[in-house]
Amino acid sequence: MKIYIYGVALLSLLISLLCGIYVYNKGVNIVISTLVFIATLIPSQTIIVQIIQYILSKTIKPKMIPKLDFKSGITKENTTMVIIPTIVKSKEKVQELFSKLEVYYIANKSENLYFTLLGDCSSGKNEKEEFDNEIIQAGIEEINRLNKKYPEDECNKFNFIYRKRTWNNGEGCYLGWERKRGYLCQFNKFLLGENQNDFRVNTIEQTKLPKIKYIITFMKEIY
C-alpha cells in the first residue's frame, strides 16, 4: 500500500514538474510556470490512478472471498444472538424494545437465532433505584409473553438481562461499568463462561442455550 501511494505521488509530481518546465522553457515567467505545476498535480494524479487500476484489473486475477450462506437457515455451528444494548429507564421503554425484537424475529425466522435485550442501568445516587424493580418486572413479563407466543423445544428464543450498577469515582455516582461498550464486553465474557455476577437479572439458561458464535447488535440503539 505504501509503495502504491508513494508511487502515485512521485509520478504526479514528476508529470506536473515536467509540465511546469515545459511552459517555462517556452518563455513564460516563473510565476505562471509554478501555477501550471500546481494546477496539473490533481489531474495528473487522477490519470495515473486510473491507469494503474486498469493495468491491475488486467494483470491480477480476482480471488474468491469466503462467505457464509444462510439461505437455508442458520446451522447450529453458527448459532447467533441478536441483541439490543441500551439504557432503559422505564417499563414503557422495555416494552418498546421487546416489540422491536419481536419484529426482528418475525422478519428473520430461523433456527439457532436468539434475541436478547441487554437493559443497561441508568446512573444514580444509589446502587439500586426504586424504578429498577418496575423495569425488571416488565422485562420478565415481556420475555414470558414472547416465549409463550413463539415456543422453542430446547431453550427460550427471547431473553432479558439487566446490569448491576457499580460506583464510579470519576462520575461520582453509581452506573454501569464502561457504559454500553463495557456491557458488550461483559456479555461476551458471560457467554464464554466468565463474569457470571455482573447482572441483576439474567434469564439466559446457559445449560440449554447452544454455543453462541456470532453477536448481531444495532448501533443506533447503542448511542
Salt bridges, closest charged atoms under 4 A:
GLU102 OE1 - ARG145 NH1 3.71
GLU102 OE2 - LYS149 NZ 2.77
ASP120 OD2 - ARG163 NH2 2.99
ASP132 OD2 - ARG165 NH1 2.55
ASP132 OD2 - ARG200 NH1 3.03
GLU142 OE1 - ARG145 NH2 2.79
GLU152 OE2 - LYS157 NZ 3.71
GLU178 OE1 - ARG181 NH2 2.40
GLU205 OE1 - LYS208 NZ 3.62
GLU221 OE2 - LYS100 NZ 2.78
